[in-house]
Amino acid sequence: MSTPTEAPVDTAQERLARAKDASRAVAQLTSGRKADALEAIAAGIERDAARIIAANTADIERGRRDDIGDALIDRLRLDEKRVASLASAVRDVALLPDPIGQVVGGHRMPNGVALEQVRVPFGVVGAIYEARPNVTVDIASLALRAGNAVVLRGGSAARESNTVLVDVMRTALQSAGVTPEAIQTVDDFGRDGARALMHGRGFVDVLVPRGSAALIETVVTESTVPVIETGAGVVHIVLDESAPQDWARDIVVNAKVQRPSVCNAVETVLVLRQAAPQLIPVVVSALQSEGVAIHGDDMVAGLVPNVIPATEEDWSTEYLSMDIAIKVVDTLDDALDHIRRYSTGHTESIITTDSRNAERFLAEVDSAVVMANASTRFTDGAEFGFGAEVGISTQKLHTRGPMGLAELTSTKWLARGAGQIRG
């Protein structure tokens, strides 16, 4: 008498394999089919908003017990407005032009063979991130619109939220006639799931980490699959002698206060010495009225009250909180030197009405996004018109800056001949 066969044990590697298989089907979907699938996801998020928020509440309560910090709690939170924004962002992605099949370049060879370079999906996009349930939806929707499958590792802080969001999205794909295997999670395998993702060569085509500097460093150093590095944001704003007081005040306050827990929030303000007496009191007063703690050098402390003495560590700190470092420098050269030394290559801005200083800053600063007279908070895929974003790439290979649909594609060459052979 034979014994019943036990059901196979689900493993992280098997989920990677299912994502790889699903990627072939997703790559063949028409633009309209992909848009319909995303509309189903958006509708599912709206329909299950109460369930999503309940799961998120459990994550937040656990996060407070574990004392994960206000910055992570803010990134973790999903209230009714943020859930509605998730659905809206998915619809925005669905409306974006489909990049697949776009002709990037091409020419005809002397022998008559016609060449075209066209955009194609990567295949399987992996993501490892922390306490960001919005990333679960953003990356999945962008990956699908670009014809990819996706494997997610969202971290323990958001495990209840991500579990529900993945279930909602997979159910929505099923209802739209698209294989739900195109969205996978390895969250329930913990660190082993993250390790499988980092070592998923042959299954995962590209891996994107989002989170702390430590997480990103771990993924970059341990992965055997290609990684698009998204860096921490030690973001700078420079105020020169020509900076209008209202521009300096409003831009610095917006860049720090509007949402301090994100990577494009300003962390260090550099003020040219000649501008310090007229700008620092105005800017610091506005920051302090919003509850921002000022970490400043001796000159800053001599101009305004309640300054925490800045240490060397402050210049390289991504606070992600209501803290800011302010330093007085002698010249624009000194400001540029400081940025070269301490910047993480994310975003820098200068406030000036001197066009020569503005153009020099734009030309010489080597960061993913360099601005003149604008808040660093604009470094964002949605603000740049990309819909949602995968992250802000601070590396130089493949892509740099906010990553949208085009950055989740590769290219291939199509050659059309008529019997030519190489001599």
N, C-alpha and C positions, 0 to 999 in steps of 0.2 A: 504494500500500500504506500503510495507516494505521499510525501508531506507537502503542505501548501508552500508555494514559493513566497518568500518575504518580499515586500515592496522595497525597491532600491532606496538607499539612504540618499537624501538630497545633499549635495555638497556645493561649496562655493565654485569649484572647478566646473561642475555640471551646469551651474547657472551661467558661467562665462561661455560655455559651449553653446547653451541655448540662445544666448544673446548673439553669438556669432552666426548661428543658423538663421536667426530672425533678421539679422542685418541684411542678408541677401534679399529677403522678401521686402523689407522696408525700402531698400535701394531702388526697387522696381515700381514703387508706388508713384502714381501721377501727382502733380502738384495739388490738384483738387482733392484727391483721396487723403493726402497728408493734411490739408487744411480742414477737411471734415473730421479727421481724427482729433485734431487739436481743438476744434469746436466742441467735440464730445468731451474732451478733458475739461475744458473751461466750464461747460454745463455741469459736469460731475462735481467739480470743486464747489460751484454755487449750491448745488443740490445738497451736498454733504457738508456744508459749512459748519453746522452745529457739531457734527461728529469730529471734524478737524479741530475745531476750537477746544472741544472737550479733551481730546488727546493732547493738544498743546498745553492746556492748563495743567495737566498731570506732569508734563515735562518741566514746566516752569516751577511748579511746587517742588519737584525733586531737585531742580537746579538751585533753588533757594536753600533747601536743606543741605545741599552739597557745597554751598557757598561758591558758585562758579563765577560770581562777579556781575556787576550791573551791566557791563558792556556786552557780555555773552547773553544775559537775560534779555536785553533789548533786541539783539539779533535773533534770538530764539522766538520771541513773542509773535503770535498770530492772533489778532483780534478780528472783529468783523470787517473793519476797513482794510486790513492787510490781506485777508482772505479774498475779499472782493478785488483787490489789486492783483492778486495772483491770477485770478480768472481773466481779468482785463489784460494782463501781460501776455497770457497764452493766446488770446484773440489777436493781440497786436502782432505776435510772431506769425500767426496764421495768415495775416494780411501782407506780410513782407514778401517781396519778390523771391521766388524759389531760385536759389543759386545753382541747383544741379543742372548740368548741361550748358551753363553759360560758357561762351567762348572767351577764353582769356587772351589767346593770341593764335597766330598761325601764319603760314605762308606756303608758297608752292616751291618745291625743290626744283633745281635746274632740269632734272629728268622728268618733271611733270607730276610727281607724287604730291598730292595736296595734304598738308599737315594742319591739324587743329589741336589746340590745347584747351581742354574743357574741364569744368569743375565736376568732381565726383565725390560721393560721400567718403569719409574716413572708413566707416564700417562699424566698429564698436568704440564708443567714447566712454571712458571711465572717469569717475569723479570721486575724490576723497575730500571731505569738508567737515566743518565743525559747527554745531549749533545754528545752522542756517536752513530751516525747512523751506524757505523761499527758493533756495538753490536747487532743491529736489525738483521743483516744478520748472524753474527757469532752464536748467540744463536739459532736462528731459524734453521740454517743448522745442528748444533750439536744436537739439540733436535729431529729433524726429523730423522737423521741418527740413533739415539738411540731409535727410535720408539715412540717418544712422540709428543703430540700437544704442542703448545706454545701460551702464552698470553703475550703481550708486552705492557709496559708503558714507553715510551721513553722520556717524558718530553717536555715542551713547546719550549725549545731552538732549538730542531731539528724537530719540528712538520711537516714542509713541506717535509723535507728529508725522515722522517720515513713514512709519508703517501704514498709517491711514492714507497718507497722500499717495504712496505707491499703489496701494490697493485701489483707490479711487481712479487713478490713471490707467491701471491695467484693465479694470472693469470697463472704463470708457473706450479703450482701444478695442476690446472684445465686441462692444456694442456697435462700433464703427466698422467691424469686419476686418480689423487689423490685428495681427498676432500680438497678444499681450506679452509674449516673451521678449518683445523689443524693449521692455523696461524691466530691469532686474535690480534687486538690492542684495547686498551681502552683509547688511547690518546685523542680522541675527547670528552671524558667525564671528562677530566681534573682531578682535585683532587678526584672527586667522583669515577673516574675510578681506580685510585691508591688505594682508600679506599676499593672498591669492590674486588680488587685483593688481598689486605692484609687480607680481611675477607672472602675470597672465600673457606672456609673450606668445603670439600665435592666435590668441583669442581677442585681446584688447589692442586696438590700434593706436590709441593715444590716451594719456591719463592727465587729468587736470586737478591739481590740489588747490583748495581754498581754505584758508584758516591762518593759524598762528605761524610765526616764523619757524618754530620748532617742527610743526607738522609738515610744512612745505619742504624744509631741509631733509626730513626723514624720507619723504616721497621721492625727492630728487636724487638722493644718494642711494636709496635701496631699490628703486624700480629697475626692472629689466626691459620695460616697455618705454617708448618715447614719452617724455613729460613736457607739457607746456607749463612753465613756472609762473605762478601768480605770486607776486612778492608782497611783503609787508609795506605799509605806507608811512614812512617817516617823511612827511610832506612839508614843504617849505613855502612861505610867502616872504618876499623881499619888499621892503618899503624904502623908496629912494627919496631924495630931497624934493622932488617935484610931485610926489604923491599927494593928491587932494585929501584933506582930512576925512571928508565924508566917504570917499572911496575906500580909504585905508580902514576906517572903522567898520563900514558895512560889510566889506568883503571878508575881513578877518573874522568878524563875529559870525557871519554866515558859515564860513569854512570850518569854524570850530564848533558852533553851537547847534546848527541845524540838525545834525545827527552825528554826535561825537564818536559813536562806536564803530564807524565804518572806515575803510582804508583810505578814502579820499579826503578825510577830515584833516585840517592843517594841524601839525604838531609843533612846528618851530617857526617863529617870525624873526627875520633878520632886518634890523633897522639901520640904515646908514647914519653915521654919527651926526651929520649936519641936520638930519631930519628928526633926530630923537627928541629934542625938547618940545617940538610942536606936535609930534605924532603920538609918542608913547603915552602921555597922559590921557589923550582922547581915546585911543584904542583900548588901553588897559581899563579905564573907567567903564567903557561899554562892556568889556568882557567880564569884569568883576560884577557888574550889575546883573549879569546872566548867571552868576555863580561859578565862573571859571577861576581856577587857582592858577596864579602866575608864578612860574619858575623863571627867575631872571638873573642877569649878571649884575655887577656892582652899579653900573650906570643906570640900569632900569630901576634898581632899588633906591637910587638917589633921586629919581624923578617921581615915583609913585609909592604909596604905602602898601603894606601887606604883601610883600614879595617874598617868596620862598627862594633862598639862595640856590642858584642853579649849580649842578655838578656836571662833570664830564659825561656822566651817564645820561643826563637829560637830553643832550644833543643827539643821541642815538635811540631815544625811546619813542616807540609808538604807543602813546598813552591810551587811545581808544576811550577816553574819559574826559571829564570837564577839567582838564589840565592842559597848559600850553607853556612852551619854553620861549623866552624872548631874549635875544642877544643883540647888542649894539656892535656894528662892525664899521671900520673906517671908510672903506670904499666898496664899490661894486665888485672889484677884483676879490676882496676879502669875502664878500658874500658868495661869490662863485666858488672860491676855494672851500668854504664851509660846506656848501652843497655837495661838491665833489667828494668830500671826506665822509659826510654823514648820510647822504641821501640813499634811499633804497631803490631809486630809479623809477618811482611811481609817478608823482605829479609835483610840479613846482610852478609858482606864479610870481610875477613881479607887478607891483602897483607903481605906475609912473606915467607922467605925461611927456617924458623925454623920449622921443621916438628912437634915438640912437641907443639909449639904454634898453628899451624894449626889444629892439631888433637884435642887439648883442645878446641879451638874455635868451631869447628864443633860439638863437643860432648856437650858443655855446653850452647850454645846459643839456646834459645827456640823460634825459628821463623819457619815459614812455609818453607822457603828455606834458607839454610846456606851455604856459599861458602868460598873457599880459593883460592885466586889468580885469580879471574874472576870478570868481570863486573856484577853488579846487574841487568843490562838490559837484562840478559839472563833469568830472571824469567818471562817466557812467554810460553803460551801453544804451539804456533807454534815452538818456539825455542826448546822446550822440546820434539817435535815430535808428538804433539797431534792434529795437524791441527790448526783450530781456537781454541779459548778458551771461556769458559763461564765467567771466572773471576779468581782471585787469592783468594782462601779461606784462611782466617787467623784463622778459628776456628778449633777445634780438633775433633768434631763429624762428622761422615760420610766421610768427605774428607778434605784434607789440601793441600795448594799449588795450582798450575795451574790446572784448571778443564777442562778435555776433555770429550770424549765420555763415558768412564767408570763411570765417576762421575755423569752422568745423567741417571744412572740405579740404580735399587734396585736389590734384589735377591728374589727368592722363592725356597722352597724345594719341590722336586718331590719325591714321595714315590711309589715304585712299589712292590706290594706284590703278594702273591698267596694264599689268604684266611686266613692270619694270624689274630688272635685276641689277645687282651691283657688280660693276666691272672690276 
